[in-house]
């Protein structure tokens, strides 16, 4: 910014790259030009294609894990470089992928400014693996939330009305960016929701994740 504000008399162009919804240039004091004046258009970068993503991952990972990383990162180069050792160490399960700090920061910034009820409803959607909006909304009702709390996230195109995340790593960032106490409460609400629909396996899994330790009851 220091240099950019002092280059107004030079034939120099500076290209700024920002993430979606970033406000890094807000209040910068730089003169603003419409892209049409420069005969340019916005360029939105997408992820790597499948072959390029596979080449970036290398050959050390099992084929199933490579396929999962390519699918759930959607070719994001930062995630492809940083997540393999984390996933190899912690494994994968029904929940979102484990993240490194840099990948978490890259995606969680889109969520931080949302109202707390909206973030809680997104957390329920991230913790659930069924993809069923009715189950998530039932769990939300257990926590005093309603469908209207979803609107701010819909307006930012983070999720659809069916509670499908725009990008799998947004789901992971919502989950891992939440404090442990909130994750426990979310799993407790989902356990109750799955119990109501008769899904004993998922109820047990969510109650296990929400448990802070053994309950002292032995089952023989």
GUVEX-232750 format. One record per residue (C-alpha): residue number from 1; residue in one letter; x, y, z. Coordinates in nm, 4 decimals. Last residue first. Example, Ala and Ser with C-alpha at 12.3 -4.5 7.8 and 13.67 -1.06 7.14 Angstrom:
BEGIN
2;S;1.3670;-0.1060;0.7140 $
1;A;1.2300;-0.4500;0.7800 $
***
This chain:
BEGIN
220;X;-2.1154;-5.6731;2.8843 $
219;X;-2.1918;-5.3039;2.8934 $
218;X;-1.9946;-5.0983;3.1406 $
217;X;-2.1277;-4.7642;3.2604 $
216;X;-1.8739;-4.5121;3.3896 $
215;X;-1.9730;-4.2444;3.1403 $
214;X;-1.6327;-4.2489;2.9719 $
213;X;-1.5062;-3.9045;2.8736 $
212;X;-1.6136;-3.5643;2.7395 $
211;X;-1.8848;-3.7198;2.5235 $
210;X;-1.9982;-3.5165;2.2216 $
209;X;-1.8111;-3.7385;1.9758 $
208;X;-1.9621;-4.0501;2.1363 $
207;X;-2.3104;-3.8959;2.1341 $
206;X;-2.2658;-3.8169;1.7638 $
205;X;-2.1633;-4.1753;1.6831 $
204;X;-2.4429;-4.3278;1.8928 $
203;X;-2.7110;-4.1159;1.7245 $
202;X;-2.5601;-4.1988;1.3864 $
201;X;-2.5918;-4.5714;1.4524 $
200;X;-2.9347;-4.5443;1.6167 $
199;X;-3.1027;-4.3740;1.3214 $
198;X;-3.4619;-4.3803;1.4469 $
197;X;-3.5661;-4.0378;1.3161 $
196;X;-3.5979;-3.8888;1.6643 $
195;X;-3.2663;-4.0462;1.7676 $
194;X;-3.1020;-3.8742;1.4697 $
193;X;-3.2228;-3.5344;1.5907 $
192;X;-3.1120;-3.6019;1.9490 $
191;X;-2.7665;-3.7048;1.8309 $
190;X;-2.7561;-3.3958;1.6081 $
189;X;-2.8207;-3.1702;1.9060 $
188;X;-2.5458;-3.3393;2.1065 $
187;X;-2.3068;-3.3155;1.8121 $
186;X;-2.3740;-2.9430;1.7904 $
185;X;-2.3277;-2.8928;2.1656 $
184;X;-1.9907;-3.0701;2.1494 $
183;X;-1.8836;-2.8569;1.8528 $
182;X;-1.9849;-2.5429;2.0422 $
181;X;-1.7805;-2.6440;2.3462 $
180;X;-1.4807;-2.7232;2.1233 $
179;X;-1.4748;-2.3690;1.9764 $
178;X;-1.5728;-2.3461;1.6066 $
177;X;-1.3043;-2.3026;1.3390 $
176;X;-1.2698;-2.6785;1.2927 $
175;X;-1.6323;-2.7204;1.1870 $
174;X;-1.6809;-2.4059;0.9802 $
173;X;-1.3390;-2.4587;0.8193 $
172;X;-1.4251;-2.8175;0.7215 $
171;X;-1.7549;-2.7087;0.5641 $
170;X;-1.5784;-2.4250;0.3824 $
169;X;-1.3277;-2.6877;0.2671 $
168;X;-1.6081;-2.8862;0.1016 $
167;X;-1.6991;-2.5864;-0.1177 $
166;X;-2.0404;-2.4277;-0.1791 $
165;X;-2.1791;-2.6097;0.1243 $
164;X;-2.5121;-2.7895;0.0861 $
163;X;-2.7664;-2.6747;0.3434 $
162;X;-3.0651;-2.7377;0.1124 $
161;X;-3.1180;-2.3604;0.0931 $
160;X;-2.7684;-2.3460;-0.0527 $
159;X;-2.4546;-2.2763;0.1436 $
158;X;-2.1728;-2.0211;0.1411 $
157;X;-2.3466;-1.8108;-0.1238 $
156;X;-2.3006;-1.4934;0.0806 $
155;X;-2.6773;-1.4363;0.0832 $
154;X;-2.7280;-1.8021;0.1740 $
153;X;-2.5075;-1.7622;0.4804 $
152;X;-2.7069;-1.4573;0.5950 $
151;X;-3.0347;-1.6462;0.5317 $
150;X;-2.9655;-1.9562;0.7433 $
149;X;-3.0992;-1.8083;1.0665 $
148;X;-3.4409;-1.7933;0.9007 $
147;X;-3.4585;-2.1737;0.9076 $
146;X;-3.4833;-2.1686;1.2886 $
145;X;-3.2529;-2.1956;1.5877 $
144;X;-3.3348;-2.2613;1.9550 $
143;X;-3.0684;-2.5279;2.0110 $
142;X;-3.3079;-2.8237;1.9763 $
141;X;-3.4555;-2.6403;1.6761 $
140;X;-3.1125;-2.6543;1.5180 $
139;X;-3.1078;-3.0321;1.5532 $
138;X;-3.4395;-3.0453;1.3671 $
137;X;-3.2960;-2.8054;1.1088 $
136;X;-2.9967;-3.0345;1.0580 $
135;X;-3.2181;-3.3409;1.0206 $
134;X;-3.4514;-3.1654;0.7746 $
133;X;-3.1546;-3.0410;0.5689 $
132;X;-3.0402;-3.3951;0.4965 $
131;X;-2.6777;-3.4027;0.3795 $
130;X;-2.6275;-3.7112;0.5935 $
129;X;-2.2827;-3.6313;0.7295 $
128;X;-2.3695;-3.3843;1.0032 $
127;X;-2.0945;-3.1822;1.1727 $
126;X;-2.0822;-2.9251;0.8912 $
125;X;-2.4593;-2.8761;0.8861 $
124;X;-2.4637;-2.8322;1.2644 $
123;X;-2.1751;-2.5856;1.2373 $
122;X;-2.3652;-2.3932;0.9700 $
121;X;-2.6581;-2.3614;1.2112 $
120;X;-2.4220;-2.2371;1.4816 $
119;X;-2.2615;-1.9836;1.2468 $
118;X;-2.6055;-1.8517;1.1537 $
117;X;-2.7051;-1.8170;1.5196 $
116;X;-2.3762;-1.6301;1.5906 $
115;X;-2.4298;-1.3705;1.3128 $
114;X;-2.1795;-1.4025;1.0243 $
113;X;-1.8532;-1.2075;1.0458 $
112;X;-1.6317;-1.5118;1.1045 $
111;X;-1.7676;-1.7217;0.8180 $
110;X;-1.5849;-1.6033;0.5066 $
109;X;-1.2610;-1.5711;0.7055 $
108;X;-1.2873;-1.9454;0.7732 $
107;X;-1.1615;-2.0431;0.4287 $
106;X;-0.8010;-1.9254;0.4067 $
105;X;-0.7623;-1.9233;0.7851 $
104;X;-0.8398;-2.2953;0.8062 $
103;X;-0.6001;-2.3707;0.5202 $
102;X;-0.3243;-2.1773;0.6984 $
101;X;-0.3907;-2.3401;1.0358 $
100;X;-0.3832;-2.6931;0.8959 $
99;X;-0.7090;-2.8787;0.8448 $
98;X;-0.8657;-3.2129;0.9368 $
97;X;-1.1229;-3.3210;0.6766 $
96;X;-1.4871;-3.2951;0.7799 $
95;X;-1.6595;-3.5711;0.9788 $
94;X;-1.7529;-3.9260;0.8785 $
93;X;-1.3943;-4.0417;0.9113 $
92;X;-1.0496;-3.9634;0.7804 $
91;X;-0.7083;-4.0460;0.9213 $
90;X;-0.5201;-3.8426;1.1782 $
89;X;-0.1594;-3.8824;1.0623 $
88;X;-0.2258;-3.9404;0.6918 $
87;X;-0.4806;-3.6569;0.6905 $
86;X;-0.2309;-3.4167;0.8439 $
85;X;0.0525;-3.5301;0.6148 $
84;X;-0.1699;-3.4930;0.3046 $
83;X;-0.3283;-3.1579;0.4080 $
82;X;-0.0609;-2.8981;0.3330 $
81;X;0.0180;-2.9227;-0.0390 $
80;X;-0.3283;-3.0170;-0.1651 $
79;X;-0.4865;-2.7588;0.0660 $
78;X;-0.2696;-2.4775;-0.0700 $
77;X;-0.3277;-2.5943;-0.4304 $
76;X;-0.7106;-2.5994;-0.4102 $
75;X;-0.8039;-2.8730;-0.6581 $
74;X;-1.1566;-2.9275;-0.5356 $
73;X;-1.0135;-2.9840;-0.1857 $
72;X;-1.2719;-3.2524;-0.1060 $
71;X;-1.2512;-3.4338;-0.4399 $
70;X;-0.8735;-3.4222;-0.4806 $
69;X;-0.8250;-3.5211;-0.1175 $
68;X;-1.0680;-3.8124;-0.1466 $
67;X;-0.9072;-3.9423;-0.4657 $
66;X;-0.5601;-3.9297;-0.3109 $
65;X;-0.6903;-4.1098;-0.0020 $
64;X;-0.8379;-4.3895;-0.2127 $
63;X;-0.5194;-4.4229;-0.4215 $
62;X;-0.2937;-4.4544;-0.1183 $
61;X;-0.0563;-4.1582;-0.0788 $
60;X;0.3079;-4.1509;-0.1908 $
59;X;0.2508;-4.0865;-0.5614 $
58;X;0.2575;-3.7078;-0.5818 $
57;X;-0.0076;-3.4684;-0.4549 $
56;X;0.0800;-3.2003;-0.7113 $
55;X;0.0497;-3.4510;-0.9968 $
54;X;-0.2919;-3.5604;-0.8719 $
53;X;-0.4073;-3.1979;-0.8605 $
52;X;-0.2827;-3.1439;-1.2154 $
51;X;-0.4692;-3.4526;-1.3393 $
50;X;-0.7916;-3.3585;-1.1561 $
49;X;-0.8013;-2.9975;-1.2726 $
48;X;-0.6594;-2.7363;-1.0400 $
47;X;-0.9001;-2.5152;-0.8511 $
46;X;-1.0661;-2.2037;-0.9864 $
45;X;-0.9300;-1.8534;-1.0114 $
44;X;-1.1810;-1.5748;-1.0644 $
43;X;-1.0568;-1.3200;-1.3158 $
42;X;-1.2337;-0.9891;-1.3089 $
41;X;-1.2457;-0.8133;-1.6426 $
40;X;-1.0138;-0.5742;-1.8183 $
39;X;-1.0669;-0.2962;-2.0700 $
38;X;-0.9045;-0.0562;-1.8232 $
37;X;-1.2108;0.1655;-1.8023 $
36;X;-1.4311;-0.1449;-1.7878 $
35;X;-1.2390;-0.2587;-1.4801 $
34;X;-1.3666;0.0444;-1.2940 $
33;X;-1.0846;0.2462;-1.1494 $
32;X;-1.0382;0.3202;-0.7809 $
31;X;-0.7767;0.5586;-0.6505 $
30;X;-0.5926;0.4126;-0.3518 $
29;X;-0.6783;0.5422;-0.0052 $
28;X;-0.6701;0.1892;0.1360 $
27;X;-1.0084;0.2232;0.3081 $
26;X;-1.1118;-0.1268;0.2045 $
25;X;-0.8282;-0.3008;0.0221 $
24;X;-0.8101;-0.6068;0.2494 $
23;X;-1.1877;-0.6486;0.2621 $
22;X;-1.1934;-1.0122;0.1484 $
21;X;-1.5307;-1.1525;0.0376 $
20;X;-1.3583;-1.3870;-0.2089 $
19;X;-0.9828;-1.3929;-0.1666 $
18;X;-0.7738;-1.1037;-0.2882 $
17;X;-0.5183;-1.0497;-0.5650 $
16;X;-0.3924;-0.7016;-0.6386 $
15;X;-0.2187;-0.6243;-0.9684 $
14;X;-0.0101;-0.3089;-0.9678 $
13;X;0.0407;-0.1045;-1.2819 $
12;X;0.3387;0.1238;-1.3330 $
11;X;0.3732;0.4118;-1.5738 $
10;X;0.4713;0.6469;-1.2928 $
9;X;0.2941;0.9544;-1.1609 $
8;X;0.0539;0.7693;-0.9283 $
7;X;0.3292;0.5453;-0.7943 $
6;X;0.3330;0.6800;-0.4396 $
5;X;0.0070;0.5311;-0.3128 $
4;X;0.1055;0.1897;-0.4491 $
3;X;0.4375;0.1895;-0.2633 $
2;X;0.2873;0.2378;0.0830 $
1;X;0.0000;0.0000;0.0000 $
***
